[in-house]
Amino acid sequence: MNVPATDASHFRRALAEHFPQSAWREAVESVPRELFLGAAIYRATEYGDRWEVIRRDEVPADEWLRLAYSDETWVTQVGGVMADDATGRTSGPPTCSSTMPGLVVRMLEAAQISGGAKVLEIGTGTGYSAALMCHRLGDGAVTSIEYDPAVAGHARTALAAGGYAPTLVVGDGLSGYEKNAEYDRLIATCSVRYIPMPWMWQVRDGGTITTPLWGWMGGTAFAHLTLDDAGYASGRFLQDRLYFMTARPHLPHPLSHAVLLRGPSRPSRIDPNLLDHETGVFVAQLAAPSAQRLGTGDETILVDVATGSQASSSKTAEGEWVVRQHGPLRLWDAVEDAIETWQQAGSPDQSAFGLRVTRDRQYVWLGDNDGPSWDLPV
Ligand SMILES: C[S@@+](CC[C@H](N)C(=O)[O-])C[C@H]1O[C@@H](n2cnc3c(N)ncnc32)[C@H](O)[C@@H]1O
């Protein structure tokens, strides 16, 4: 494209053309994403969790705009270090990003946000999605919460520079923000293990909660729940497979290694490779939600740190799958039962499942609300 070096509108228009039918198209065409990337971003290297920094003032202006308006996720904080502050290569897990605009738009569409809606967003991040909502709904309709003060500071600066003024809160979004309740729509751009109860109290009856779910085995589902007038919420999972980084309080304790106990084994009723399948692992996780998964394929290991329970699978010389289990939770027994239930239902994907949240229980059902169910680890 032959454009003046600093003219971002061409790039913005090109990005908006990815969403020709979307009600968010005009917002994408108007919100200057480059503001929300700040002065630097991280780019993944070939070495797993190691990142290099790209600084705005070290690349040609056109190149920076090209990056800003590509439909890609740009990581802006790794292990708590903002890209602006990084010196040299950094390693660690990403802790903030400007999620790819395509995913942000899908999230906003899935939440069925339209003019007049009052929205609570959990996970301000760079502030880009909050800016899209301010553009479409007006500043007064948008409340956004960010956990990390440094991230929130950058978002505040970028939002102000773009002329957007949502209510920006620094704190734990799992507690919501009661002062501006009730909300018509709650969206989380971070993933949760279960629905925090304050969200239920702060969304109006008939309102919705749209959030990615994620668990300690890595299984995901995309929840879109409607609140009824008894204060319960329910909904079938959406077809989209959509993941945002995990809400920080819902991360497990780091599990760098586990001492594998040996001992007697028994034949496994299921092929452990099913846990490498995206719905298979989701189902396994429903059955053993406190377990973390190490290893894949030939040796799948489940460890529940709190009770010291573990299960590990392996293949015998004859090619049979066997499993060893230790501890008070029989993790593999539970996983086998759930996988068999899922297989008997024809091994459907996550959109055959749904979630119901009541005052006492949160459970995932299969088929319909009266089908087989598993409690989330509330
Ligand atoms: C993928 S980013 C959000 C993307 C963002 N909406 C955007 O448009 O740039 C996820 C954000 O959620 C934040 N986060 C994680 N746990 C949180 C929590 N409990 N409450 C609020 N924010 C949280 C992270 O710090 C991170 O900035």
The ligand as a MOL file (V3000), in Angstrom:
LIG
                    3D

  0  0  0     0  0            999 V3000
M  V30 BEGIN CTAB
M  V30 COUNTS 27 29 0 0 0
M  V30 BEGIN ATOM
M  V30 1 C -6.1390 -10.4790 27.2250 0
M  V30 2 S -5.9930 -9.1150 28.2510 0 CHG=1
M  V30 3 C -7.4350 -8.1660 27.8970 0
M  V30 4 C -7.4640 -7.5670 26.5410 0
M  V30 5 C -8.1110 -6.2250 26.5470 0
M  V30 6 N -9.5170 -6.2480 26.7670 0
M  V30 7 C -7.7020 -5.4100 25.3380 0
M  V30 8 O -8.5580 -5.0400 24.5450 0
M  V30 9 O -6.5260 -5.1020 25.2490 0 CHG=-1
M  V30 10 C -6.4070 -9.7820 29.8370 0
M  V30 11 C -6.2930 -8.7730 30.9670 0
M  V30 12 O -7.0130 -9.2580 32.0770 0
M  V30 13 C -6.3570 -8.7870 33.2240 0
M  V30 14 N -6.8110 -9.5650 34.3930 0
M  V30 15 C -6.4000 -10.7980 34.8100 0
M  V30 16 N -7.0570 -11.1350 35.9190 0
M  V30 17 C -7.9070 -10.1120 36.2160 0
M  V30 18 C -8.8380 -9.8790 37.2620 0
M  V30 19 N -9.0380 -10.7720 38.2280 0
M  V30 20 N -9.5120 -8.7090 37.2570 0
M  V30 21 C -9.3260 -7.7780 36.2820 0
M  V30 22 N -8.4410 -7.9490 35.2840 0
M  V30 23 C -7.7450 -9.1030 35.2410 0
M  V30 24 C -4.8870 -8.9930 32.8860 0
M  V30 25 O -4.0570 -8.2360 33.7490 0
M  V30 26 C -4.8670 -8.5360 31.4430 0
M  V30 27 O -4.5480 -7.1760 31.3580 0
M  V30 END ATOM
M  V30 BEGIN BOND
M  V30 1 1 1 2
M  V30 2 1 2 3
M  V30 3 1 2 10
M  V30 4 1 3 4
M  V30 5 1 4 5
M  V30 6 1 5 6
M  V30 7 1 5 7
M  V30 8 2 7 8
M  V30 9 1 7 9
M  V30 10 1 10 11
M  V30 11 1 11 12
M  V30 12 1 11 26
M  V30 13 1 12 13
M  V30 14 1 13 14
M  V30 15 1 13 24
M  V30 16 1 14 15
M  V30 17 1 14 23
M  V30 18 2 15 16
M  V30 19 1 16 17
M  V30 20 1 17 18
M  V30 21 2 17 23
M  V30 22 1 18 19
M  V30 23 2 18 20
M  V30 24 1 20 21
M  V30 25 2 21 22
M  V30 26 1 22 23
M  V30 27 1 24 25
M  V30 28 1 24 26
M  V30 29 1 26 27
M  V30 END BOND
M  V30 END CTAB
M  END
